[in-house]
Amino acid sequence: MSDHASTPSSAGASSAAGAPFPEAYYQANRERFLQELLELLRIPSVSADPAFKADVRRAGEWVRDHLINLGAEAELAETEGHPIVYGQAGNDPDKPTVLVYGHYDVQPPDPLELWDSAPFEPVVKDGFVFARGASDDKGQMFLHLKAFELLQQAGPLPVNLKFMIEGEEEVGSAHLGDFIRANRERLAADVVLVSDTAMLGMDTPSITTGLRGLSYVQVEVTGPSRDLHSGIYGGAVRNPIQALCSMIDQLIDAEGRITLPGFYDGVRVVPEGDRKAMAEAPFDLDAYRADLKIDAVAGEKGYSTLERTTIRPSLDVNGIWGGYTGEGAKTVLPSKAYAKISMRLVPGQDSKRITELFMREFPKLAPDGVRVRVTPDHGGEPAVTPTDIPAYRAAARAVEESFGKAPIPLPSGGSIPIVSLFEQELGVKTILLGFGLDSDAIHSPNERFGVENFHKGLETLPRFHHHFAEAAKG
């Protein structure tokens, strides 16, 4: 593994030669930085499972204490759910302020039997850190704490730094909005900086310029009043699982379009010039299929795989269950069937409207003999980051210095609902400067984060702050 794509400038170098960077300190401490990350990854901060409530809090306390040890003022801000870590360093009115957002909670590790190593016993192997949260988002969030440490070694902080690290991102950030609205003045900033996204590749750096929104629902289909013997009743009573499967099958047509009436209303058409630029981004379809071990891709007709996962909406069943799923046979005709469904949204769509649309239209697909209930879970709006603002230019310059080549601006298919919330409540744009890869298996067994990605993040983020401070002066 090569350590550098280009030679970093030394601390105190002029801006013309690159942002100041404490190279000697970085080299002396880079292994310690990695070991500290492993310590954080050992905390099983699964926000979705009440059994891990104490561990989620312990992770928040770890982040708070780490910020304090680095010289920031930091606290745990209580919410009705898991606490938010708030920290601050610098209060110079002549300097711009950067609000760093991240999350310390993680997805559940299930299914455990598919992990090659224990999800909360991190392993460094073949150039990767394997653990739940390695890439999403502990590994990337932790980069910002270390960037703060590196900035202090290069001289006075070029910017004022604020940190808002939450513990509920993986369950919809239910209490973050209330916290932001109650603390607008304290959170005031010139830009929000987030590392919770992926790049095209280590040899093809990119910066995320857009995110899809999200509408997430759970559906319940009920047939008979109790589970029935499938021999006695099979063929005479509607089976809720089969009814649910039929209903789901009707949601997407043969050309890959979502069939809910009005679903595409308002979807902004991406200009041909932008689509052409996306088509020029390096993307190896054969490698994509090989990585996923599939022999074909699928999706909306008339769009490439990259377009389908970034600039077009999608609908996916995230889980489906009902009846008997244990070992052996039980000849049951179940009373109920369930599914979790997520819809990724693009600019021009509103998550509340789409959720209401699904709640109204999905039950209409039900056959006679079953009843349907749709329960909304959470959602968020699409977001776009312009490439012509000073903060984006600062990010692009920082990436080019550390990677040795200019980054490609590219929208992402993922959703970070709070990005639109920041713009709505704080009036600022968000820079999505992520260092993960799509192959990191986030939300899946064997999640990983490249050691080189980790170190490239450490080289890039301090440079961003210096370049943003420089841009603010102009």
C-alpha angles and dihedrals in degrees: 000000000000114000098213140028088198135007110269117230116250125251113283095023116147120262090246089064093042138283118309111267128179095229098169093049091046093052092047093051107031094102091049089052090055093048090051089054090053089054091056092046091058091068108091097219098172104165096189095062118068089207088073097048094114091048092051089054091046090056090051090051090049092054092045093050092047091054091048091050089053091055103263127127106245141168144170109252109205122226133175085267130025118343127259121228111226121188138168137191122180130013104198112148089205092061128071118248125233120198111206115206127191141133134241097196121094141203120266110272096227134166088050095181091067094060117100089207134017109286094227097040099075118216127197108212136152092357096309138099108227116203141105106278094019092126102008099079122306095071094049096039090051089058088070093055090052091044087058089052092049093047090057090053092054095056137273114356108269091209140023109258128212124181127204110177114173135197102212107059093111091055098047104278089264096175101032094088092056090048092051094047091049093048105037094132094047091048096045110136143154094237140359117232120204132177104190100109139079137250127224090247145312090267091042108044117193139179121222111242100177144020133205120239125234142228114184124187141166121219129202123195117194126193123162121013092252141012109285137207104261091212095055098037104022112118093022104061126055111253109225094210092054091044091051092049091051091050092050091048089059093056094079125041131216091273093054096255122138109246102207105123110251094011094127096042109130096009106151114236111232110231116251090241091059091046089051091052090051090050089057092057111104109263124158109201093187091053089046091055093043092052091052093039093233128133097213142020125225140195146101114354116247097030133093123239090256091051093046090056098044118022101027130068121248140191124210138175105231097185140355130189147154142130123029118342102160130108118299127005132314114173098218133153098207127228095216143025129191140195137180114217131189127194119197112211135203134208110300094038125099119212095216092051092047092049091050090047092053092046090053101041106035096066088055088068092061118111121227114282100046137077124217133211124184118197119192115225112180142317147179142197131260117257136203129199114203116227094215098068122101093244093056092047089051090052093048091050092049092050092048091052095050100037098035095235138068116266123243115237107231136165118235130225093220128094130233101173095191093066092076088043091058091053092046098046104028100028095229137116124241127231110213102205104169130170102192127104130230087242092062091099094227112185087017137089115281095027110186144181123204115245088219090050088053093053094043088055090053090052094046107044099060088050090053092057092051093048092046091052089050092049091050091058091057 
